[in-house]
Amino acid sequence: MFRVRLISDYFGVDEGGPIHATREDAVRAARLMLGIHSYPVRAEIRQFVDGRFRQTRVVGVLARG
């Protein structure tokens, strides 16, 4: 299970998006979000490492500068 965390100086940190079943779905969602925002933003693809959906680890980073 994966989630996208968006980080920007404009709005801070946002990880309120949906949980994705595959890494490919999460990357697709991150690319969509990078295309929507016109200001610098970084998208981290994070994988859940526990059963309670609390702890995550970064498995990929996409950025729009």
C-alpha positions as CSV (number, residue, x, y, z in Angstrom):
1,M,0.0,0.0,0.0
2,F,1.3,3.4,-1.0
3,R,0.5,7.1,-0.4
4,V,1.7,10.3,-2.1
5,R,3.0,13.1,0.1
6,L,3.2,16.5,-1.5
7,I,5.7,19.1,-0.2
8,S,5.8,22.7,-1.2
9,D,6.8,26.1,0.3
10,Y,3.5,27.4,-1.0
11,F,1.1,25.1,1.0
12,G,3.4,23.0,3.3
13,V,2.9,19.2,3.5
14,D,-0.1,17.4,2.3
15,E,-0.6,13.7,2.6
16,G,-4.4,13.5,2.8
17,G,-4.8,11.8,-0.5
18,P,-6.0,8.2,-1.1
19,I,-4.1,5.0,-0.4
20,H,-2.9,3.3,-3.6
21,A,-2.7,-0.5,-4.0
22,T,0.4,-0.4,-6.2
23,R,3.5,1.7,-6.6
24,E,2.6,2.4,-10.3
25,D,-0.8,3.8,-9.2
26,A,0.9,6.1,-6.7
27,V,3.5,7.3,-9.3
28,R,0.6,8.0,-11.7
29,A,-1.2,10.1,-9.1
30,A,2.0,11.9,-8.2
31,R,2.6,12.8,-11.9
32,L,-1.0,14.1,-12.1
33,M,-0.5,16.3,-9.1
34,L,2.8,17.7,-10.4
35,G,1.0,18.6,-13.6
36,I,-1.8,20.4,-11.8
37,H,0.4,22.6,-9.6
38,S,2.2,25.5,-11.3
39,Y,4.6,26.2,-8.5
40,P,7.6,24.2,-7.2
41,V,6.4,21.0,-5.5
42,R,7.9,17.7,-4.5
43,A,6.0,14.4,-4.4
44,E,7.2,11.5,-2.3
45,I,5.9,8.0,-2.9
46,R,5.7,6.4,0.5
47,Q,5.1,2.7,1.3
48,F,3.4,1.6,4.5
49,V,5.6,-0.7,6.5
50,D,3.2,-1.6,9.3
51,G,-0.3,-3.0,9.5
52,R,-1.9,0.1,11.1
53,F,-1.0,2.5,8.2
54,R,1.2,4.7,10.5
55,Q,4.8,4.1,9.6
56,T,6.0,4.7,6.0
57,R,9.3,4.8,4.1
58,V,10.1,6.8,1.0
59,V,10.4,4.6,-2.2
60,G,10.5,7.3,-4.8
61,V,10.6,11.1,-5.3
62,L,9.3,13.2,-8.2
63,A,9.8,17.0,-8.3
64,R,8.7,20.0,-10.3
65,G,11.1,22.9,-9.9
